[in-house]
Amino acid sequence: MHRLLDFILWAPLVGVLAILLIPSAKKEMIRWTSLLVTAVTFGLTILLYLKFDNTLTGMQNAFTVKVPWISQFNIFYSLGVDGISLPMVMLTGLLFFLCVLSSWTVEKSVKAYFALFLMLECSVFGVFLSLDFFLFYVFWEVMLIPMFFLIGIWGGENREYAAIKFFLYTFAGSVLMLVGMIALYFVSGQGVDSFNILALQGGHFTDLTLNVFGTTFSFAKFFFIMLFIGFAIKVPVFPFHTWLPHAHVQAPTAISVILAGVLLKMGTYGFLRIAFPIFPGASVYFKEAIAWLGLINIIYGALCAMAQTDVKKLIAYSSVSHMGFVMVGLAAMTIQGTNGAVLQMFNHGCSTAMMFLMIGVLYERSHHRWIVRPDGTKGFGGLYTQLPKFSIVFIIAMFASMGLPGLSGFISEALIFLGIYQEFTTITVLAVIGLLIGAAYLLWMFKRMFFGEVIDSVKDYEDMNSREIMYMIPLCVAVIVFGIYPSPVLNIMKASVGSLVSLMAKFH
Amino acid sequence: MDLGLNYLASVSHYVPEIVALVTMIGVVFLEATYDGIEKRTMMFSFAYLGLFASLASLSLNLSSEPTAIFFNAAVIDPFSTMMKIIMVFGTIGSIYMSQNSRDIYADFRSEFVLLSIGVLIGGMILASANNMLSLYIGVETLSILSYVMASLKRNDELSSEAGLKYSLYGGLSAGLMLFGMSHIYGVLSTIQFSEVSVALKGLSSSQYGILVPSFLLFFVGLGYKIASVPFHMWSPDVYEGSPLPVTTFFSIVPKVAGIAAIIRVSHVFFGQEGILQYSWVALLLVISVLTMTVGNVAAIGQQSVKRMLAYSSISHAGFMLMGALLINQDGASSVAFYAIVYLFMTLVSFYVVGYVADYFGNDDFERFNGLIHNHPLAAIILSTAMLSLAGVPPLGGFVSKFNLLSAVVKEGHYTLAIIAGLNSVVSLFYYMKIVRYMILNKPESEEKISGFTKVNMTVVGLVAAPIIIIGLFWNNIHQIASEATLFIQ
């Protein structure tokens, strides 16, 4: 049990080695190996959930691993899990497992695809499990390499541009984070705990100042902004969002799912784990600004989504909008707001994954994604009568994404609104408009694609096959069950979120 | 006044240089005595033997006490020894490359070996220089032989142009440097580095007025050797025109030697706080930022991979200058660390680029199209080297940048660290360009490139392995680099 986190983290990498040993002609064997590896990994995350103790705040000592890595710099290989990272770890396990199923139809360089895919899973787990800032940074960056190739090789027409843009943006953000990390190492005394994320937390650096070009800045505020930019690019927070539509649209289905479902959450996770607790004073100082940026995300993302004629791009922008809710919820720094934000991270992971998977299913039949083609004709029409099974799953996904009561998105959005109303009344009112636009663009898209006259090209589409239904079922169950009964997830995070919020409250 | 060891006693500390010199003379004899294939194998084995012997004696020196030798003309300290080890490795690596390169005329191979060992000796003198005269001798030995190396491909227009350009710029900068040195001598009335700290005390303001411009002139010579902006104009043309093994050699040995000299000079003349230190740090700061930025930005638009690597090596020199301007041991150690990783990354990338360029006759980006399909291993290794050069973890290049930035941040140069960081983002763009050609593009044909033989790939793999190993486990290398202390009297 003590080594469970090690197993979760390294199991995908063992899978990579296994795949590299299989000759590339044996495609089926490669697919089944990846499925097995991701299934085992997901099983391990469920085991982690079962062994998890809800009552503990902070890291669960039963699972913590800490081994010296680079002794001169006091860098440790140190892993741990708490109520904030566990939902993310489980989401990662689940989505990678389902995405292997959805990637069954990939035919181009299967071996390389699954090897990179599992490498990506390893690095994502690394980000969510690391308790050492240096280790966190390494995983954060390593993630870019498989991602670059997955978009660049298996993506759509403009894949190279999208891949390099994604790589450069994130790299730029993380370089700023790197400087912040090194600065923290020195101001915290270069001791045993100087890269220890937990020991850095608690606002030890509130009174420090630093000198840049003869001007004195508050150390905490200066480096909070550095970390903020690093994480904000990943979320993405307006105005750092411009890489996202390209990356999403060009990426192959499974990679879009992972990108929207898991990778965007790494940004908000970074706020929760690093930026906020390490610089609580600065975060409180900037919280209004963060909330306004989040609001821009909500409204602007929703309006952009409404204007799209490419359905995948529409969903991509809807992610921008939904991540705005997470940002606003985090900025409120109240119990309900933060709980809602973490829950929204999990729920949005499920619902947006469903949307992207459904669009992938559709794309395999239509080979285009136009709601309205550039020449003004309809891209789809009357899907509802042609593909009944597909339409039902799509409706569930769409309503979950919209936040319809009874589905999971509603709970988290309601919690976020409860949390932010206490802090920012204006923003709450304006954010509700975002919700409204959200309903509008989704329903409008649905109307244009599923209702109306059945256009010719749609007539020979086949409905979802059993493999496709199989990988949609777990997500459907998740959005419905957590919509009615969210306690399993909420209970996990309660204690950890509580301790974070009480830390922030000291700096109000 | 401690004069250091006398001539006879000094010799035992100077074994690596002497071994290298003997190797060089031996190569001349072998060249003259034997003919044909026999000559080549004999000569190469002898050169490797000599250089490895020199390497062995250097590693013995690494742990010995720092000593000033030849009446203070040179100093043997762990830092200079470390830099010399890197230079010897770089020379061995380039000689291996020259063995089969089509860029070097078959009957000029021994000349390449001869000249490169000569430049190496110049670099060793420079790294150990402990007075202005030996510094100048080092620079000149290094330069004059380099001019010949640049034009080694003498029937090629570009190569001849490279040699001429190099010598014109080099001659001018050496002259300016000597001019600066003579003024410094005029003010301080000593050429010995060991006496500088005493001589610097109690100068009048008019003497400072002469010193500051003299140091500027002095820097021209050294800045030219490492191709720092604005003395970098020669470098892309020379790098492009020279045969590939020469380019490889140039981007390692003279650069490392120049950086070592700049670090020593900074410690000797500017170790004490004051107006001199302040202006020197400001000068290096501006030059370092300019060097890395101009190098990176210019690299983006290049059509030739060799030229791109030339500009990228300019920007790496800018990075290493950051370590020099700190004027402390951390800075020197992190530069040593950086140079170790830089050595491997540069060798690997030039090896792979060299085999491709040799086969196709040019090194445009298009030649790398779809390399992954025909030569997966070579493409993966070159991609690793590129990612490492850009500083992506978990590779050696990241760790070396981390070390350097740590030293910079420790001194409170936050802005410099951020600029350097953003520069590596720019560099990522052009390093990924070649990765994109290799991996994302379709191959033009199914031709196998003849250079990627099993033996060559093993060598490339062995040189590439440290990039990954250092990236993951850098305890030992960091330990070695931090023990590379400077000895300043």
HADDOCK unambig.tbl for C-alpha pairs under 7 A between the chains (distance, minus, plus):
assign (segid A and resid 70 and name CA) (segid B and resid 474 and name CA) 6.89 0.50 0.50
assign (segid A and resid 70 and name CA) (segid B and resid 475 and name CA) 5.48 0.50 0.50
assign (segid A and resid 71 and name CA) (segid B and resid 475 and name CA) 6.80 0.50 0.50
assign (segid A and resid 72 and name CA) (segid B and resid 475 and name CA) 6.87 0.50 0.50
assign (segid A and resid 138 and name CA) (segid B and resid 393 and name CA) 5.58 0.50 0.50
assign (segid A and resid 138 and name CA) (segid B and resid 394 and name CA) 6.15 0.50 0.50
assign (segid A and resid 141 and name CA) (segid B and resid 392 and name CA) 6.73 0.50 0.50
assign (segid A and resid 141 and name CA) (segid B and resid 393 and name CA) 6.26 0.50 0.50
assign (segid A and resid 142 and name CA) (segid B and resid 393 and name CA) 6.09 0.50 0.50
assign (segid A and resid 142 and name CA) (segid B and resid 394 and name CA) 6.82 0.50 0.50
assign (segid A and resid 152 and name CA) (segid B and resid 440 and name CA) 6.47 0.50 0.50
assign (segid A and resid 153 and name CA) (segid B and resid 440 and name CA) 5.65 0.50 0.50
assign (segid A and resid 168 and name CA) (segid B and resid 425 and name CA) 6.39 0.50 0.50
assign (segid A and resid 171 and name CA) (segid B and resid 425 and name CA) 6.34 0.50 0.50
assign (segid A and resid 172 and name CA) (segid B and resid 422 and name CA) 6.29 0.50 0.50
assign (segid A and resid 172 and name CA) (segid B and resid 425 and name CA) 5.65 0.50 0.50
assign (segid A and resid 175 and name CA) (segid B and resid 421 and name CA) 5.47 0.50 0.50
assign (segid A and resid 175 and name CA) (segid B and resid 422 and name CA) 6.73 0.50 0.50
assign (segid A and resid 176 and name CA) (segid B and resid 418 and name CA) 6.51 0.50 0.50
assign (segid A and resid 179 and name CA) (segid B and resid 417 and name CA) 6.64 0.50 0.50
assign (segid A and resid 179 and name CA) (segid B and resid 418 and name CA) 6.53 0.50 0.50
assign (segid A and resid 182 and name CA) (segid B and resid 406 and name CA) 5.92 0.50 0.50
assign (segid A and resid 182 and name CA) (segid B and resid 409 and name CA) 6.92 0.50 0.50
assign (segid A and resid 183 and name CA) (segid B and resid 409 and name CA) 6.14 0.50 0.50
assign (segid A and resid 186 and name CA) (segid B and resid 410 and name CA) 6.31 0.50 0.50
assign (segid A and resid 212 and name CA) (segid B and resid 415 and name CA) 6.80 0.50 0.50
